Amino acid sequence: MTTTHPPAPVSDLGTHQVTNQVPPRADGDLLGADPAVVEAVVREGGDRRALEAVAAAVGTAEHREHARAANACEPELRTHDRTGHRVDEVAFHPSWHALMRTSVEHGLAAAPWAAAPGTGAHVTRAAGFYLTSQVEQGHLCPISMTYASVPALRHAPELAAAYEPGLTARTYAPGLGVPAGKPGLLAGMSMTEKQGGSDVRAGTTVATPQPDGSYRLTGHKWFTSAPMNDLFLTLAQAPGGLTCLVLPRVLPDGTRNAIRLQRLKDKLGNRSNASSEIEYAGAVGRRVGEEGRGVRTIIEMVSMTRLDCVLGSAATARAAVTEAAHHVAHRSAFGTRLADAPLMREVLAELAAETEAATILALRLAGAVDRGETALLRLALPVSKYLVCKRTSTVVAEALECLGGNGYVEESDLPRLYREAPLNSIWEGSGNVTALDALRAIAREPHAVDALLAEVDLAAGADPRLDAAVTALRAELTAPEERRARRLAELAALALQGSLVVRYAPAAVADVFLATRLETDGPLRTAGTRPGKDSAGVLLERATPQG
């Protein structure tokens, strides 16, 4: 005989009650919540009203979901169609296209080059790029390369005349098509090869001149991001030496250029963006600039993408600090709201000060582009890229730690930011490459040194810590050495940041930055070890989302 027992009574142990958890961030105004970028845009001559439209578009939960989906549903390589014909295409999730469309339509690609110089268009675009980078970084790779392509293309006026209208358009037009017939174009860049990496002069791709003035390219490229763009600037060995050429993906007769996609890179981060290895199998290209001067020609493109590296890194750090500030504002531990715990406040204050200094510097560089301050940019860009991009990984790691275990799960977005953080420090020249580029600028272009020191000296006498750093920088500049190139680059960037925060940031922000980055042992300390008075309140107010 089977005995049936009644079910045990359910006891409510409170395990399903959710308390002390951080609410999701609502749709927010990324611009209005970031006083440092608002102040910088106004100071550098940008258009705040145009930025309000960008902020409204990218600050929504819908846009954040597009960012999540584009990274979760990665691009897929399709080398052949079902009948065996070569197609060399990459399929993207619809969210990728939504992200791209928003950025192109808001002028974050090459639109500023269509505006008159000095009108603030580059500052406005830079600030929009910064705001958008806080939400999703991968799709901004093709946006950045498109922006950077125009100054390089202008070395060939006839090619610039053909391509600039499409590049500067605010129309996103994905898919294959003859460039002349598309309402909007995107550009890419192919430089490195497997045997050379950053040593692009070691490239073996050959460009053979043709009777019609074109070239046929045979060879490979190790790292070509956004291979579905419409045209690519590349380097190849022509009879006169290493030369810059532009290759359309579709030729004027409608046939596909012989650019073969071999595989997509399986990257640490930047998962939404397709980066590929390619082969040129007699691909058709047109020369940009003189034969043998390829590096000098394409370096203008590299310079503009380096600006976006600084902007993107500053934005990634800002996004991480924003997430941390939001978390501690709503989470309690040991009977205290985390935002009121003195040690947590110190950690976040230092992170906020560093991100604000990075933001001010990035927008100052954008202002220099807008005003044509080429001497300042020649040295300030590589040293800024060196330091800001390198520091981002540390800032994001500290911000993630503020969330504890919650920061280590994908729903927090911090893991994606952490994977993204090292990228800009590597792309367009890793730390050693950019530090050595700064040494070349110092040796060959003394006017660049003069311009950087003139900018730094605008704050001379304002703070002894900054004055001491500038003195150390001048000492390095008198006898630069390759083995000390990183020290020189770091000093130069810190002096620039210090000068800018002293002049433009609130006193509390400047003091925390100088104390942690310019005092004798400042750069060696971890976040939260700063001596001196409690200045955290001002910084946390500027970093914490409202609501």
C-alpha positions as CSV (number, residue, x, y, z in Angstrom):
1,M,0.0,0.0,0.0
2,T,1.4,3.4,-1.0
3,T,1.1,6.3,1.4
4,T,0.6,9.7,-0.1
5,H,2.0,12.6,2.0
6,P,0.7,16.1,1.6
7,P,3.2,18.6,0.2
8,A,5.3,20.3,2.8
9,P,4.2,23.8,3.6
10,V,6.1,26.5,1.6
11,S,7.9,28.8,3.9
12,D,8.6,32.3,2.7
13,L,12.3,32.8,3.5
14,G,12.4,36.1,1.7
15,T,14.7,34.7,-1.0
16,H,12.6,36.2,-3.8
17,Q,12.6,39.7,-2.3
18,V,15.0,42.0,-4.2
19,T,16.5,44.6,-2.1
20,N,19.7,46.7,-2.2
21,Q,20.1,46.2,-5.9
22,V,21.0,49.0,-8.3
23,P,18.2,50.1,-10.6
24,P,18.8,50.1,-14.3
25,R,19.9,53.4,-15.7
26,A,17.0,55.2,-17.4
27,D,17.2,57.0,-20.7
28,G,19.7,59.8,-19.9
29,D,21.1,62.9,-21.3
30,L,24.8,62.0,-21.7
31,L,25.6,65.6,-22.6
32,G,23.9,67.4,-19.8
33,A,25.2,64.8,-17.3
34,D,28.8,65.5,-18.3
35,P,29.8,69.1,-17.4
36,A,33.4,68.6,-18.5
37,V,32.4,67.9,-22.1
38,V,29.8,70.7,-22.2
39,E,32.3,73.2,-20.9
40,A,34.9,72.0,-23.4
41,V,32.5,72.2,-26.4
42,V,31.6,75.8,-25.6
43,R,35.2,76.7,-25.0
44,E,36.5,75.2,-28.2
45,G,33.7,76.6,-30.4
46,G,31.5,73.6,-31.0
47,D,27.7,73.5,-31.5
48,R,26.0,72.3,-28.3
49,R,22.6,72.3,-30.0
50,A,23.7,69.8,-32.6
51,L,25.2,67.7,-29.8
52,E,21.9,67.6,-27.9
53,A,20.5,65.7,-30.9
54,V,23.3,63.2,-30.7
55,A,22.9,62.7,-27.0
56,A,19.2,62.2,-27.3
57,A,19.7,59.5,-29.9
58,V,22.5,57.5,-28.1
59,G,21.4,57.9,-24.5
60,T,18.3,55.7,-24.9
61,A,17.8,52.2,-23.7
62,E,17.0,51.2,-27.3
63,H,20.5,52.4,-28.4
64,R,22.1,50.5,-25.5
65,E,20.3,47.4,-26.6
66,H,21.6,47.8,-30.1
67,A,25.1,48.0,-28.6
68,R,24.5,44.8,-26.7
69,A,23.1,42.9,-29.7
70,A,25.7,44.1,-32.2
71,N,28.4,42.6,-29.9
72,A,26.5,39.4,-29.0
73,C,25.6,38.7,-32.6
74,E,29.0,39.0,-34.3
75,P,29.7,39.6,-38.0
76,E,29.9,36.5,-40.2
77,L,32.2,36.1,-43.2
78,R,30.7,34.7,-46.4
79,T,33.5,34.0,-48.9
80,H,31.3,32.2,-51.5
81,D,27.7,32.1,-52.5
82,R,25.7,28.8,-52.6
83,T,26.8,28.1,-56.2
84,G,30.5,28.5,-55.4
85,H,31.1,32.0,-56.7
86,R,33.4,34.2,-54.7
87,V,31.5,37.0,-53.0
88,D,33.8,38.2,-50.1
89,E,31.1,39.7,-47.9
90,V,30.4,40.1,-44.2
91,A,26.9,39.8,-42.8
92,F,26.1,42.1,-39.8
93,H,23.3,42.0,-37.3
94,P,20.5,44.7,-37.9
95,S,21.7,46.4,-34.7
96,W,25.1,47.1,-36.3
97,H,23.3,48.9,-39.1
98,A,21.2,50.8,-36.6
99,L,24.3,52.0,-34.8
100,M,26.0,53.0,-38.1
101,R,23.0,54.8,-39.4
102,T,22.7,56.9,-36.3
103,S,26.4,57.9,-36.3
104,V,26.5,58.7,-40.0
105,E,23.3,60.7,-40.0
106,H,24.6,62.8,-37.0
107,G,27.8,63.7,-38.9
108,L,30.3,61.6,-37.0
109,A,31.9,60.3,-40.1
110,A,33.5,62.8,-42.6
111,A,30.8,65.5,-42.5
112,P,33.1,68.1,-40.8
113,W,35.4,68.3,-43.8
114,A,32.5,69.8,-45.8
115,A,32.3,72.7,-43.4
116,A,34.3,75.9,-43.5
117,P,37.5,75.8,-41.4
118,G,37.3,77.3,-37.9
119,T,33.5,76.9,-37.6
120,G,33.7,74.3,-34.8
121,A,32.5,71.4,-37.0
122,H,35.4,69.2,-35.9
123,V,34.8,70.0,-32.2
124,T,31.1,69.2,-32.5
125,R,31.9,65.9,-34.3
126,A,34.6,65.0,-31.7
127,A,32.2,65.5,-28.9
128,G,29.5,63.5,-30.6
129,F,32.1,60.7,-31.2
130,Y,32.9,60.9,-27.5
131,L,29.3,60.6,-26.4
132,T,28.6,57.7,-28.8
133,S,31.7,55.9,-27.8
134,Q,30.3,55.6,-24.3
135,V,27.6,53.4,-25.6
136,E,29.3,51.3,-28.3
137,Q,32.8,51.5,-29.7
138,G,33.1,48.8,-32.4
139,H,31.0,50.5,-35.1
140,L,33.0,53.7,-34.6
141,C,36.1,52.1,-36.3
142,P,34.6,52.5,-39.8
143,I,33.2,55.9,-38.8
144,S,36.7,57.0,-37.7
145,M,38.5,55.7,-40.8
146,T,36.0,57.5,-43.0
147,Y,36.6,60.8,-41.1
148,A,40.4,60.3,-41.4
149,S,40.4,59.4,-45.1
150,V,39.6,62.9,-46.4
151,P,42.9,64.7,-45.6
152,A,44.9,61.8,-47.1
153,L,42.7,61.7,-50.2
154,R,43.3,65.4,-50.8
155,H,46.8,64.5,-51.9
156,A,45.1,63.5,-55.1
157,P,42.6,66.3,-55.9
158,E,40.9,64.4,-58.7
159,L,40.2,61.4,-56.4
160,A,39.1,63.7,-53.6
161,A,36.7,65.4,-55.9
162,A,35.3,62.0,-56.9
163,Y,34.9,60.6,-53.4
164,E,34.5,63.5,-50.9
165,P,30.8,64.1,-51.7
166,G,30.0,60.6,-50.7
167,L,32.3,60.5,-47.7
168,T,31.0,63.7,-46.3
169,A,27.4,62.8,-46.8
170,R,25.1,62.1,-43.9
171,T,23.5,59.1,-45.6
172,Y,24.3,55.5,-44.5
173,A,24.2,53.3,-47.6
174,P,25.5,49.8,-46.8
175,G,26.0,47.2,-49.5
176,L,27.9,46.8,-52.8
177,G,27.7,49.6,-55.3
178,V,29.8,51.7,-57.6
179,P,31.0,54.6,-55.4
180,A,29.9,57.2,-58.0
181,G,26.3,55.9,-57.7
182,K,26.0,55.6,-53.9
183,P,24.5,58.5,-51.8
184,G,27.0,57.8,-49.0
185,L,30.4,56.2,-48.7
186,L,32.6,54.7,-46.0
187,A,36.4,54.4,-46.2
188,G,38.9,52.0,-44.6
189,M,42.6,51.6,-44.3
190,S,45.0,48.7,-45.0
191,M,48.6,49.1,-43.9
192,T,50.1,46.3,-41.8
193,E,51.3,42.9,-43.2
194,K,52.0,39.7,-41.3
195,Q,55.8,40.0,-41.5
196,G,56.0,43.7,-40.5
197,G,53.1,44.8,-38.3
198,S,53.8,48.5,-37.4
199,D,56.9,48.4,-39.6
200,V,54.9,49.2,-42.7
201,R,58.0,49.7,-44.8
202,A,58.6,46.0,-44.6
203,G,55.5,45.4,-46.6
204,T,55.8,43.1,-49.7
205,T,52.5,44.0,-51.5
206,V,53.4,45.0,-55.0
207,A,51.7,47.8,-57.0
208,T,52.4,47.4,-60.8
209,P,51.6,50.5,-63.0
210,Q,49.1,50.1,-65.8
211,P,48.9,52.0,-69.1
212,D,45.8,53.9,-68.0
213,G,47.5,55.3,-64.9
214,S,46.1,52.8,-62.4
215,Y,48.0,50.1,-60.5
216,R,47.4,46.4,-60.1
217,L,48.1,45.2,-56.5
218,T,49.2,41.7,-55.5
219,G,49.9,40.8,-51.9
220,H,48.2,40.6,-48.5
221,K,47.2,42.7,-45.5
222,W,47.2,41.4,-42.0
223,F,44.6,43.6,-40.4
224,T,41.9,45.4,-42.4
225,S,38.9,46.5,-40.3
226,A,35.5,47.1,-41.7
227,P,36.2,45.2,-45.0
228,M,32.6,46.0,-46.2
229,N,33.5,49.7,-46.6
230,D,33.4,51.3,-50.1
231,L,37.0,52.2,-50.6
232,F,40.4,51.6,-48.8
233,L,43.6,53.5,-48.6
234,T,46.5,51.1,-48.6
235,L,50.3,50.9,-48.9
236,A,52.2,48.9,-51.6
237,Q,55.6,48.8,-53.1
238,A,55.5,50.7,-56.5
239,P,58.5,51.1,-58.7
240,G,59.3,54.4,-56.9
241,G,59.0,52.9,-53.4
242,L,56.3,52.5,-50.8
243,T,53.2,54.3,-52.1
244,C,49.7,55.1,-50.9
245,L,46.8,54.0,-53.2
246,V,43.1,54.0,-52.9
247,L,41.1,50.8,-53.9
248,P,37.3,50.8,-54.4
249,R,35.5,47.7,-53.4
250,V,33.4,47.9,-56.6
251,L,35.0,49.1,-59.9
252,P,33.4,51.7,-62.2
253,D,32.0,48.9,-64.5
254,G,30.2,47.3,-61.5
255,T,32.5,44.4,-61.1
256,R,34.0,43.5,-57.7
257,N,37.6,44.5,-57.2
258,A,39.9,41.6,-56.5
259,I,40.1,42.0,-52.7
260,R,39.7,38.6,-51.1
261,L,38.7,38.2,-47.5
262,Q,40.6,35.3,-46.0
263,R,39.2,35.3,-42.5
264,L,37.9,37.5,-39.7
265,K,40.0,38.2,-36.7
266,D,38.8,36.7,-33.4
267,K,39.5,39.7,-31.2
268,L,39.6,40.2,-27.5
269,G,37.1,43.1,-27.7
270,N,35.6,45.2,-30.5
271,R,33.5,42.2,-31.3
272,S,30.8,44.0,-33.3
273,N,33.4,45.2,-35.8
274,A,34.7,42.9,-38.5
275,S,38.5,42.9,-38.8
276,S,39.9,40.8,-41.5
277,E,42.9,39.4,-43.3
278,I,42.8,40.2,-47.0
279,E,44.6,39.2,-50.2
280,Y,45.0,41.5,-53.3
281,A,44.7,39.3,-56.4
282,G,45.5,41.9,-59.0
283,A,43.2,44.5,-57.3
284,V,42.9,47.8,-59.1
285,G,44.1,51.0,-57.3
286,R,44.8,54.6,-57.9
287,R,47.8,56.4,-56.6
288,V,47.3,59.0,-53.8
289,G,50.4,61.3,-53.5
290,E,53.8,60.6,-55.0
291,E,55.4,57.2,-55.5
292,G,57.7,56.5,-52.6
293,R,56.0,58.9,-50.2
294,G,53.3,56.5,-49.1
295,V,53.9,56.8,-45.3
296,R,54.0,60.6,-45.5
297,T,50.7,60.6,-47.4
298,I,48.8,58.1,-45.2
299,I,50.2,59.5,-42.0
300,E,47.5,62.3,-42.1
301,M,44.9,59.6,-42.0
302,V,46.7,58.0,-39.0
303,S,46.8,61.3,-37.2
304,M,43.1,61.7,-37.4
305,T,42.4,58.2,-36.3
306,R,44.8,58.8,-33.4
307,L,42.6,61.7,-32.4
308,D,39.6,59.3,-32.3
309,C,41.7,56.9,-30.2
310,V,42.1,59.6,-27.6
311,L,38.4,60.5,-27.8
312,G,37.3,56.9,-27.6
313,S,39.6,56.1,-24.7
314,A,38.4,59.1,-22.7
315,A,34.8,58.0,-23.5
316,T,35.4,54.4,-22.4
317,A,36.9,55.6,-19.1
318,R,34.0,58.0,-18.6
319,A,31.4,55.3,-19.3
320,A,33.1,53.0,-16.8
321,V,33.2,55.7,-14.1
322,T,29.6,56.6,-14.8
323,E,28.6,53.0,-14.2
324,A,30.6,52.9,-11.0
325,A,29.1,56.2,-9.8
326,H,25.6,55.0,-10.5
327,H,26.2,51.8,-8.7
328,V,27.6,53.4,-5.5
329,A,24.8,55.9,-5.5
330,H,22.2,53.1,-5.1
331,R,24.0,50.4,-3.3
332,S,24.7,50.0,0.5
333,A,27.2,47.8,2.4
334,F,27.9,47.4,6.1
335,G,25.1,49.8,6.9
336,T,26.3,52.7,4.7
337,R,25.5,53.8,1.2
338,L,28.6,53.2,-0.8
339,A,28.6,56.8,-2.1
340,D,28.9,58.0,1.5
341,A,31.8,55.6,2.4
342,P,35.0,57.7,2.6
343,L,37.3,55.2,0.9
344,M,34.9,54.5,-2.0
345,R,34.5,58.3,-2.4
346,E,38.3,58.7,-2.7
347,V,38.6,56.0,-5.3
348,L,35.8,57.4,-7.5
349,A,37.1,61.0,-7.1
350,E,40.5,60.1,-8.4
351,L,39.0,58.1,-11.3
352,A,36.7,61.0,-12.1
353,A,39.5,63.5,-12.0
354,E,41.5,61.5,-14.5
355,T,38.6,61.0,-16.9
356,E,37.8,64.7,-16.8
357,A,41.4,65.6,-17.6
358,A,41.3,63.1,-20.5
359,T,38.1,64.6,-21.8
360,I,39.4,68.2,-21.7
361,L,42.6,67.2,-23.5
362,A,40.7,65.3,-26.2
363,L,38.4,68.2,-27.0
364,R,41.4,70.6,-27.0
365,L,43.0,68.5,-29.7
366,A,39.8,68.6,-31.7
367,G,39.8,72.3,-31.4
368,A,43.3,72.3,-32.7
369,V,42.1,70.4,-35.8
370,D,39.3,72.8,-36.3
371,R,41.7,75.8,-36.1
372,G,44.5,74.2,-38.1
373,E,47.0,74.2,-35.3
374,T,49.2,71.6,-37.0
375,A,52.4,72.3,-35.1
376,L,50.6,71.6,-31.8
377,L,49.0,68.4,-33.1
378,R,52.2,67.0,-34.5
379,L,53.5,66.4,-31.0
380,A,50.4,66.6,-28.8
381,L,48.6,63.9,-30.6
382,P,51.1,61.1,-30.2
383,V,51.8,61.9,-26.6
384,S,48.1,62.2,-25.7
385,K,47.4,58.9,-27.4
386,Y,50.2,57.3,-25.6
387,L,49.0,58.3,-22.1
388,V,45.2,58.6,-22.3
389,C,44.8,55.3,-24.1
390,K,47.2,53.5,-21.9
391,R,45.6,54.7,-18.7
392,T,42.1,53.6,-19.8
393,S,42.6,50.0,-19.0
394,T,43.6,50.8,-15.4
395,V,40.6,53.2,-14.9
396,V,38.1,50.7,-16.3
397,A,39.5,48.0,-14.1
398,E,39.2,50.2,-11.0
399,A,35.7,51.2,-12.0
400,L,34.7,47.5,-12.5
401,E,36.0,46.7,-9.0
402,C,33.6,49.3,-7.5
403,L,30.8,47.0,-8.6
404,G,32.4,43.9,-7.1
405,G,31.1,40.7,-8.5
406,N,28.2,42.5,-10.2
407,G,30.8,44.2,-12.4
408,Y,32.1,40.9,-13.6
409,V,28.9,39.7,-15.2
410,E,28.0,40.7,-18.7
411,E,24.7,42.5,-17.8
412,S,26.7,45.3,-16.2
413,D,28.4,46.3,-19.5
414,L,31.7,46.6,-17.6
415,P,33.1,43.4,-19.1
416,R,32.6,44.8,-22.6
417,L,34.2,48.1,-21.6
418,Y,37.1,46.2,-20.0
419,R,37.7,44.1,-23.2
420,E,37.5,47.3,-25.2
421,A,39.9,49.3,-23.0
422,P,43.3,48.2,-24.4
423,L,42.2,48.6,-28.0
424,N,43.0,52.2,-28.7
425,S,46.4,51.8,-26.9
426,I,47.3,49.3,-29.6
427,W,45.6,50.5,-32.8
428,E,47.2,53.3,-34.8
429,G,50.5,52.7,-33.0
430,S,51.0,50.9,-29.7
431,G,52.8,52.6,-26.8
432,N,56.4,52.3,-28.1
433,V,55.4,53.3,-31.6
434,T,53.7,56.5,-30.5
435,A,56.4,57.4,-28.0
436,L,59.0,57.0,-30.8
437,D,56.9,59.0,-33.1
438,A,57.0,61.8,-30.5
439,L,60.8,61.6,-30.6
440,R,60.8,62.0,-34.4
441,A,58.6,65.1,-34.1
442,I,61.0,66.6,-31.6
443,A,64.0,65.9,-33.8
444,R,62.6,67.0,-37.1
445,E,60.0,69.6,-36.2
446,P,61.1,71.9,-33.4
447,H,58.1,74.1,-34.0
448,A,56.0,71.3,-32.6
449,V,57.9,71.4,-29.4
450,D,57.5,75.2,-29.2
451,A,53.8,74.9,-29.8
452,L,53.3,72.2,-27.1
453,L,55.4,74.2,-24.5
454,A,53.5,77.4,-25.4
455,E,50.2,75.6,-24.6
456,V,51.6,74.2,-21.3
457,D,53.0,77.6,-20.3
458,L,49.6,79.2,-20.3
459,A,49.3,77.8,-16.8
460,A,52.8,78.6,-15.7
461,G,53.0,79.6,-12.0
462,A,49.5,78.4,-11.2
463,D,50.6,75.3,-9.3
464,P,54.1,74.2,-8.1
465,R,53.4,70.6,-9.0
466,L,52.6,71.5,-12.5
467,D,55.7,73.8,-12.7
468,A,57.9,70.9,-11.5
469,A,56.5,68.6,-14.1
470,V,57.1,71.1,-16.9
471,T,60.7,71.6,-15.6
472,A,61.2,67.8,-15.8
473,L,59.7,67.8,-19.3
474,R,62.1,70.6,-20.5
475,A,65.0,68.6,-19.2
476,E,63.9,65.6,-21.2
477,L,63.5,67.7,-24.3
478,T,67.1,69.0,-24.1
479,A,68.5,65.5,-24.7
480,P,65.8,63.0,-25.8
481,E,66.8,59.4,-25.7
482,E,65.0,56.4,-27.3
483,R,65.2,54.4,-24.0
484,R,63.4,57.3,-22.2
485,A,60.8,57.9,-24.9
486,R,58.0,56.7,-22.8
487,R,59.0,59.0,-19.9
488,L,59.1,61.9,-22.3
489,A,55.7,61.1,-23.8
490,E,54.1,60.6,-20.4
491,L,55.5,63.9,-19.0
492,A,54.4,65.8,-22.1
493,A,50.8,64.5,-21.9
494,L,50.6,65.0,-18.1
495,A,51.9,68.6,-18.5
496,L,49.2,69.2,-21.2
497,Q,46.5,67.7,-19.0
498,G,47.7,69.6,-15.9
499,S,47.8,72.9,-17.8
500,L,44.3,72.4,-19.1
501,V,42.7,71.3,-15.8
502,V,44.4,74.2,-13.9
503,R,43.0,76.6,-16.4
504,Y,39.5,75.2,-17.0
505,A,38.4,72.6,-14.5
506,P,37.0,73.4,-11.0
507,A,39.7,73.8,-8.4
508,A,38.8,70.5,-6.7
509,V,39.2,68.6,-9.9
510,A,42.5,70.2,-10.7
511,D,43.8,69.6,-7.2
512,V,42.9,65.9,-7.2
513,F,44.4,65.4,-10.6
514,L,47.6,67.1,-9.8
515,A,47.9,65.3,-6.5
516,T,47.5,61.9,-8.0
517,R,49.3,62.4,-11.3
518,L,52.0,65.0,-10.8
519,E,53.2,64.8,-7.2
520,T,56.5,62.9,-6.9
521,D,54.9,59.5,-6.1
522,G,51.5,60.2,-7.6
523,P,51.6,58.1,-10.7
524,L,52.8,55.1,-8.7
525,R,49.8,55.0,-6.4
526,T,46.6,53.0,-6.9
527,A,43.3,54.8,-6.8
528,G,42.2,55.9,-3.3
529,T,45.6,56.6,-1.8
530,R,45.8,60.3,-2.4
531,P,46.8,62.5,0.6
532,G,45.4,65.9,1.3
533,K,41.9,67.3,2.0
534,D,38.6,65.7,1.2
535,S,37.6,67.0,-2.3
536,A,35.5,64.0,-3.4
537,G,32.1,65.7,-3.2
538,V,32.7,68.0,-6.2
539,L,34.0,65.2,-8.4
540,L,31.3,62.7,-7.5
541,E,28.6,65.2,-8.3
542,R,30.2,65.8,-11.7
543,A,30.5,62.0,-12.4
544,T,27.2,60.6,-11.0
545,P,24.2,60.2,-13.3
546,Q,21.1,61.9,-12.0
547,G,18.0,59.9,-11.3
